[in-house]
Amino acid sequence: MAILVFIGFLSLDVAGAFGQSIPTPKGFRPIRCEIIPLPDHRVSFRLDGVEKLQWHTGSSYPRPFLYPFAGPSGESLTRMGHPGAQNHDHHRSIWFAHHSVNGVDFWSDNSKAIIRQKFWYRYRDGDQEAVMASCLGWFDPEGIERMEQDLVVALIPLADNEHAVEIQVTLRPGSGLSSVTLDNTNFGLLAVRVAASLSAYFGGGQMHDSEGRIGEAQIFGKQARWMDYSGPVTVGTGLERIVITEGITYYDHPSNPRYPTHWHVREDGWMGASYNMEAEQQITSAETLTLRYLLHAHSGDYDPTKAAQVHAAFASRPPFRIRKPNAVEKHRQFEVERQP
């Protein structure tokens, strides 16, 4: 029997709280994957109502970043900064940076160069994925925009309560410039600082790559289709705390130039697809650079068979495109979608 709570002239059927179903208003149903803008220049990515990721663009930091990146347990698999060295505070979880763009340091916090989100194109919810598209500017210490970046970030649900974050970056010269050069360096373009417990040195974790190599000494500087960092994660509170195993597999996409990428990895807990490890790259207005990556938050130890399956699915998905809406797509300035 339904119980009615009267508030003024309104009534609320709370029968659902007692095991009975509540009719869905006007046929509305929950959307699995959502993007929720938050105060203080943050954006929350949620799966079935549970936050998995946040995007931070506040001007108190020199570059935007993604934190936390939750594992299936809900605990973050990434951290802010190095566990033992304050001069690595620029390692903010998952971030975009480059040590030398036309000779300008966009990597360390010692530089006055900054990366700023100029605007967002679109936040799109959905049952298969939630997608955010935005535009970033890379500004040198004199305020000149050296490079412009279109960014697409998609939260994708996977089987067994796992999920992935797909990241697509398109780079072009800054406003008024005809070209920009990503110089030869180990540092850039997308880096991940893992939680201390996943670190091979500070925790109980281990690194593996797609070619069967294990550990920093074997993997550093080598080419591989993907890199994995897995290790212990503590969940729960008080006497109910337990230790489980989770990890992050970081994939390079076969469409990327220089695939498979070289990897810059460290036992202290970070990994980066090092696009310019072997050579510089000039980008022009006519020849922009698009790179695609995937971060898979998984349960248990590294599983090469599962990793190969996730890589194959990623390789088969079309890239994103950002476009102006058509006549029937109301109330939006831009649309972001998979290319047909």
Summary of the structure (lengths in Angstrom):
residues: 340
radius of gyration: 21.5
end to end distance: 50.3
largest distance: 71.9
contacts: 1101
relative contact order: 0.14
helix: 10%
strand: 47%
